[in-house]
Amino acid sequence: MAGGASAAGVLLLVVCGTICDCDDYDLIADWGAARLNFLRRYLPYDHGVPGGRWLTC
């Protein structure tokens, strides 16, 4: 996937962000950036989380 984001990484980010009541991609991306250490327990996220603009593509 573009930008170094894996499908599994995007899926984990979107599912977790949605569970935490983020209702658009910008909020999900912000949530992921704030909780990157949590997400890295499960996947490496070597390049961080994708931004909201990238998620809408």
TORBA-144747 format. One record per residue (C-alpha): residue number from 0; x, y, z. Coordinates in steps of 0.25 Angstrom, whole numbers, plus 2048, in hexadecimal, padded with zeros to 3 digits. Layout:
REM residues N
pos NUM	u X	v Y	w Z
...
//
This chain:
REM residues 57
pos 0	u 800	v 800	w 800
pos 1	u 804	v 80E	w 7FE
pos 2	u 80C	v 816	w 808
pos 3	u 811	v 809	w 80F
pos 4	u 804	v 806	w 816
pos 5	u 800	v 7F7	w 816
pos 6	u 7F1	v 7F3	w 814
pos 7	u 7F2	v 7ED	w 822
pos 8	u 7F7	v 7FA	w 828
pos 9	u 7EC	v 802	w 821
pos 10	u 7E2	v 7F8	w 826
pos 11	u 7E7	v 7F8	w 834
pos 12	u 7E7	v 807	w 835
pos 13	u 7D9	v 809	w 82F
pos 14	u 7D3	v 7FE	w 838
pos 15	u 7D9	v 803	w 844
pos 16	u 7D6	v 812	w 841
pos 17	u 7C8	v 80E	w 83E
pos 18	u 7C6	v 807	w 84B
pos 19	u 7CB	v 813	w 852
pos 20	u 7C0	v 81C	w 84C
pos 21	u 7C8	v 822	w 841
pos 22	u 7BE	v 825	w 836
pos 23	u 7C6	v 82A	w 82A
pos 24	u 7D4	v 827	w 824
pos 25	u 7DB	v 833	w 82A
pos 26	u 7D7	v 830	w 838
pos 27	u 7DB	v 821	w 836
pos 28	u 7E9	v 826	w 831
pos 29	u 7EA	v 830	w 83D
pos 30	u 7E6	v 825	w 846
pos 31	u 7F1	v 81B	w 840
pos 32	u 7FC	v 826	w 841
pos 33	u 7F8	v 828	w 850
pos 34	u 7F8	v 819	w 853
pos 35	u 804	v 814	w 84A
pos 36	u 80A	v 80D	w 855
pos 37	u 7FE	v 805	w 858
pos 38	u 7FC	v 801	w 849
pos 39	u 80B	v 7FD	w 848
pos 40	u 808	v 7F2	w 852
pos 41	u 801	v 7EB	w 847
pos 42	u 808	v 7F0	w 83A
pos 43	u 815	v 7F8	w 837
pos 44	u 80F	v 805	w 831
pos 45	u 81E	v 808	w 82C
pos 46	u 819	v 815	w 825
pos 47	u 80E	v 819	w 82F
pos 48	u 800	v 818	w 82C
pos 49	u 7FA	v 81D	w 81F
pos 50	u 7F3	v 82A	w 81F
pos 51	u 7E4	v 82D	w 81D
pos 52	u 7E6	v 831	w 80F
pos 53	u 7ED	v 824	w 80C
pos 54	u 7E2	v 81C	w 812
pos 55	u 7D8	v 822	w 809
pos 56	u 7DF	v 81E	w 7FD
//
